[in-house]
Amino acid sequence: MRKVTRTSAALWTIQALLAALFLFAGLMKLAMPYDPAMSMGFPEWFLRFIGAAETLGALGLVLPGLTRIRTELTALAAAGLVVIMVGATATTGALGGIEAAAIPAVVGVLCAVVAYKRAPVAVGRTALQPAS
């Protein structure tokens, strides 16, 4: 049995919370009826695309680690979510002000931490070795 380090436990906690957040946000974008007044000027197809990307990203944060299949995909999922959160931060900052943009910025930073710590190349280990 593997020894669980504090870093690994913290990463799993962050990944689980981010996965819950993105799964909820993504499924809401996919399931809710399109409302032009609430769309921030984005077309319906774009919001549905972002919803699908968030949902898949949420699954990518946890499923590879749980199944131990293609664990390097966790870092890619987190990196993709960073891209989404950069756009969300910029959009929220432009429309809602700096204070409102702090939340997507923090979420983006957390995704970047997961992407870095779970990337095998980042710390010179192979995909099969656990994160320290």
C-alpha positions as CSV (number, residue, x, y, z in Angstrom):
1,M,0.0,0.0,0.0
2,R,1.3,3.5,-0.9
3,K,2.1,6.0,1.7
4,V,-0.1,9.1,1.4
5,T,1.8,12.3,1.8
6,R,0.4,15.7,2.8
7,T,1.0,17.0,-0.7
8,S,-0.8,14.1,-2.3
9,A,-3.8,14.5,0.1
10,A,-3.9,18.2,-0.5
11,L,-3.9,17.7,-4.2
12,W,-6.6,15.1,-4.1
13,T,-8.7,17.5,-2.0
14,I,-8.2,20.4,-4.4
15,Q,-8.9,18.1,-7.4
16,A,-12.1,16.8,-5.8
17,L,-13.4,20.3,-5.0
18,L,-12.5,21.6,-8.4
19,A,-14.1,18.6,-10.0
20,A,-17.4,19.2,-8.1
21,L,-17.3,22.9,-9.0
22,F,-16.7,22.4,-12.7
23,L,-19.1,19.4,-12.9
24,F,-21.9,21.6,-11.4
25,A,-21.1,24.6,-13.6
26,G,-20.7,22.6,-16.8
27,L,-23.9,20.6,-16.3
28,M,-25.8,23.8,-15.6
29,K,-24.6,25.3,-18.8
30,L,-25.6,22.2,-20.7
31,A,-29.0,21.7,-19.0
32,M,-30.4,25.2,-18.4
33,P,-32.4,26.9,-21.2
34,Y,-30.5,29.6,-23.0
35,D,-31.3,33.1,-21.7
36,P,-29.8,35.9,-23.8
37,A,-30.1,38.3,-20.9
38,M,-27.8,36.1,-18.7
39,S,-25.4,35.0,-21.4
40,M,-23.0,38.0,-21.2
41,G,-23.3,38.4,-24.9
42,F,-22.1,35.0,-25.8
43,P,-24.0,32.8,-28.3
44,E,-25.7,29.7,-27.1
45,W,-23.4,27.3,-29.0
46,F,-20.4,28.9,-27.2
47,L,-21.9,28.5,-23.7
48,R,-22.8,24.8,-24.5
49,F,-19.2,24.2,-25.7
50,I,-17.8,25.7,-22.5
51,G,-20.3,23.6,-20.5
52,A,-19.1,20.4,-22.2
53,A,-15.4,21.4,-21.7
54,E,-16.0,22.1,-18.0
55,T,-17.8,18.8,-17.6
56,L,-15.1,16.8,-19.3
57,G,-12.4,18.7,-17.4
58,A,-14.1,17.9,-14.1
59,L,-14.1,14.2,-15.1
60,G,-10.5,14.5,-16.2
61,L,-9.4,15.9,-12.8
62,V,-10.4,12.7,-10.9
63,L,-11.1,9.7,-13.2
64,P,-7.5,9.0,-14.3
65,G,-6.3,9.0,-10.7
66,L,-9.1,6.9,-9.5
67,T,-8.8,4.3,-12.3
68,R,-5.0,4.6,-12.5
69,I,-5.4,4.7,-16.3
70,R,-3.6,7.4,-18.2
71,T,-2.9,9.4,-15.1
72,E,-1.0,12.0,-17.2
73,L,-4.4,13.2,-18.5
74,T,-5.1,14.8,-15.1
75,A,-2.5,17.5,-15.8
76,L,-3.9,18.1,-19.3
77,A,-7.4,18.4,-17.9
78,A,-6.3,20.9,-15.3
79,A,-4.3,22.9,-18.0
80,G,-7.4,23.0,-20.2
81,L,-9.5,24.3,-17.2
82,V,-6.8,27.0,-16.7
83,V,-7.5,28.3,-20.2
84,I,-11.2,28.4,-19.5
85,M,-10.6,30.3,-16.2
86,V,-8.3,32.8,-17.9
87,G,-11.3,33.6,-20.2
88,A,-13.7,33.7,-17.3
89,T,-11.4,36.0,-15.4
90,A,-11.1,38.4,-18.3
91,T,-14.8,38.4,-19.1
92,T,-15.8,38.8,-15.5
93,G,-13.3,41.6,-15.0
94,A,-14.5,43.4,-18.1
95,L,-18.2,43.1,-17.2
96,G,-18.2,42.9,-13.4
97,G,-15.1,44.6,-12.1
98,I,-11.9,43.5,-10.5
99,E,-13.5,42.3,-7.3
100,A,-15.8,39.9,-9.2
101,A,-12.9,38.5,-11.3
102,A,-11.1,37.4,-8.1
103,I,-13.1,34.2,-7.8
104,P,-12.4,32.8,-11.3
105,A,-8.8,33.9,-10.9
106,V,-8.3,31.9,-7.7
107,V,-10.0,28.9,-9.3
108,G,-7.6,29.2,-12.3
109,V,-4.6,29.4,-10.0
110,L,-5.8,26.2,-8.2
111,C,-6.1,24.5,-11.6
112,A,-2.6,25.7,-12.5
113,V,-1.2,24.2,-9.3
114,V,-2.9,20.8,-10.0
115,A,-1.6,20.9,-13.6
116,Y,2.0,21.6,-12.4
117,K,2.0,19.1,-9.6
118,R,0.4,16.3,-11.6
119,A,2.5,16.8,-14.7
120,P,5.1,14.1,-14.9
121,V,7.6,16.3,-16.7
122,A,7.4,19.1,-14.2
123,V,9.3,17.3,-11.5
124,G,11.2,14.7,-13.6
125,R,9.2,11.6,-12.8
126,T,7.3,9.2,-15.0
127,A,3.6,9.1,-15.2
128,L,3.5,5.9,-13.1
129,Q,5.2,7.4,-10.1
130,P,3.0,9.1,-7.5
131,A,3.2,12.9,-6.9
132,S,5.2,13.9,-3.9
